[in-house]
Amino acid sequence: MPDIRLLRAFLAVAEELHFTRAAARLYVAQQALSRDIRRLERELGAELFVRTTRQVALTADGARLLPYARRVLEAWEELLEAFGRAGRPASGRPLLVDVNSPGLVGERILARARELAPEEELMTRYESGLTGAAAELLAGRLDASFGRFAGLDPAVRARLAQQPVRYEPMAVILPEDHRLAGLDEVPLAALAGESVYAGAGNPRTPEWTDLAHRLFEGRAIAVAPPAPLAVGTEEFQRIMAKKRNPVLAVVDFPAMPGTVLRPLVDPVPLSPVSLVWPKGLAHRGIEALRCAASELANEEGWLESPAQGWIPAIDAQLMQSRS
C-alpha cells in the first residue's frame, strides 16, 4: 500500500489541479510535492496527472484513484481516532481557526485551546459564515471553523468532521425606537408582519438564511431581501441602521450603536454550533480545540437544550452525532 503521505499529496493536487496551490496547502516545497507524486506514480505503475505549462489535469488512472485515496485517508483518520491519535506529532505550523465574528463562541473556545496547548500557534481568522469557511477548509486555506453543520451541502459535509459545541439561543437586534425595543424578551409571535434581516444574498452565510426561513415558516415573519454585502463591523452597522430591519442574531452577538439586543422566546430558537475541520487533518491544535470545546460545553451547559427550545429536525440529528 502506498505511503499515507503520498496519498495526501495526490489528493491535494487532484483537488487543486495546481501544484503551487497544493504545495501551499500542505506546507511543503513544490519540488518535494512533485517528487512525492512521481514516487506514487512509480509505485502504482500509472500516470496520474497530465501536466502542461498552463494546466494540470487528472488522467483516467488518476480519476480512478481519487475515490480510493479519499476512502483510505478517511479510514486512516478513523483509526487514529479509535486509538486516541496516540503518538501524533506536533504539526510545526500554525493552525488557522475561523471564529466567524468577534465576540462569539468560537473566540472563547480558541482562547481556552491556547491555554491547553501553549506550544501550538493557533491563528484567528474571520470568515463570517460556515459555508464560506467550508470552501476554505476544503481548499486547505483554513483548518477549523464554527457554525451550523446541517446547513452545508451533504457532499461538503461528507468531507468534513464535526463536534457539536453549543445550542446557542437566538436573539433579535432592534433599533432603539422599534415598537418591541422596550421588551426584555421578544416572543416570536410579536415579530409577525416584520421583515427580519438574516443574511439573504450573502454567499458566505446561506446556512444562516436557511435556518431563518425554517424558523419563520408559518409565523408570518418575512426574511428581509438582500442588502448590500457589508465587509467589516462598521459597514454592517451602517447598512443595518439605514435599512432599519430587525436583525436575526444570537444572544452573544456584540452590541451595535443605536440598537438593543433581545432574546427570542416562545419558543426559544436555537442556533446549533459545531466545531468543523477537514477529515484527515493531523494537527495537535485540533485536539486542543476539541478538548476546549468539550470543557466549556460541560462547564456552561452549552449542549443542554431548553425544554421550550426549537431546532430543525436535521440539526437535532446531526447535533447528536460526533466525528
SULGI-V696783 format. One record per run of one state. SS is the DSSP state (2 for helix, 1 for strand, 0 for the rest). FROM is the first residue (numbers start at 0). TO is the last residue. If there is no record, write none. Layout:
# SULGI-V696783
ss & from & to
SS & FROM & TO
SS & FROM & TO
This chain:
# SULGI-V696783
ss & from & to
0 & 0 & 2
2 & 3 & 15
0 & 16 & 17
2 & 18 & 25
0 & 26 & 28
2 & 29 & 43
0 & 44 & 47
1 & 48 & 50
0 & 51 & 54
1 & 55 & 57
0 & 58 & 58
2 & 59 & 81
0 & 82 & 93
1 & 94 & 97
0 & 98 & 103
2 & 104 & 115
0 & 116 & 120
1 & 121 & 124
0 & 125 & 128
2 & 129 & 137
0 & 138 & 142
1 & 143 & 146
0 & 147 & 147
2 & 148 & 150
0 & 151 & 152
2 & 153 & 156
0 & 157 & 158
1 & 159 & 174
0 & 175 & 183
1 & 184 & 186
2 & 187 & 190
0 & 191 & 193
1 & 194 & 196
0 & 197 & 204
2 & 205 & 215
0 & 216 & 220
1 & 221 & 222
0 & 223 & 231
2 & 232 & 242
0 & 243 & 245
1 & 246 & 249
0 & 250 & 257
1 & 258 & 264
0 & 265 & 266
1 & 267 & 277
0 & 278 & 282
2 & 283 & 299
0 & 300 & 307
1 & 308 & 309
0 & 310 & 311
2 & 312 & 318
0 & 319 & 320
1 & 321 & 321
0 & 322 & 322
